[in-house]
Amino acid sequence: SEQQSEENRKMLFDTVKKEIREHTQIEEDLVYPVLEKFKETKDLISDSYKEHKLVEKILADMEKMKPSDSTWLEKIKELKKNLDHHVQEE
């Protein structure tokens, strides 16, 4: 049913959101502070912080939406695109 599909999307989103936020927190607390001390990685880390902020904005936008909203799937695509780029950079 449509309601069950929406509930499944919401559950999956909540799981993905939690995992992304945990990963981001670990990077920002443990990895980035060390790497930004080095000239070779300082700019990359600065970019990574910006990428984290963008992903967080997408997640926050999605939290305000229902999975049945027509723009929700577009936000999923935007999230995936940004995450793929971030992973590629790392």
N, C-alpha and C positions, 0 to 999 in steps of 0.2 A: 504494500500500500504506500501511498505518497507520504503519509505521516511517518510510517516506519522508515522509509528512505531518508526523510529529513532527520529523524532521530539518529540513524546510522551515520549520516554525514556529520552531525553535531558531535557524536561520540568520537569519530575519527579525527575531526578537527581539534577537539579538546586534547586528545592524545598527542597529536602532532605539535600543537601549540606548546604543550608542557615540555616535550622533548627539545624543541627549538630553544625555548627559554632556558632550560637547564644547560644545554650546550653553550649558548651565548654567555651565560653567567660564568661557566668554567673558563671559557676563553678570556673573558674580560677580567676575571679575578686572578687567574693563574698564568696564562700564556702570554697575553698581550703586554702586561707590565714588564716582562722580561725582554720580549722582542723589541719593544719600542725604545729600549736603551741602545740598540745597535743601529748605526747609520744605515746599514744595508736593508734593514727591515722596518725602519721608522715610518716611511711613507706608506708602505703596505699595511701596517697596523692602523695608521690613520684612516686609510680607505676602509679597512675592515670595520672600524667603529661606525663609520657612516653607513656601511651596508647593514650592520646590525640595527641601526636606528630605522632604516627604511623597512626592513623586515618587521620590526616591532610595530611600525605604523600600519603596515598591511594587516598584521594580526589584530591590532586594536580596531581597525576598520571592520574587520570580519566579525569581531565579537559583538558589534552593534547590529549585525545583519542576521537574517534568518537564512539557513541553508537553501531555502526555497526561493529566496530573492533571485531575480534574474542576473544581477551583477555578482552574486556570490561565486559562481563558477569562474567568472573572469578574474576575480580576486585570487582564487586558487591558482589560476594560470600565472598571474603576476607573482604570487608567492613562490611558486616553483621556479620561475625564470630567475628571480633574485637569489634563491637558494642555490640553484645550479651555478650561477655566476660566482657566488661566494665560495662554493666548494672548489670550483675551478681555480680561483685565485689562490686558495690555500694550498 
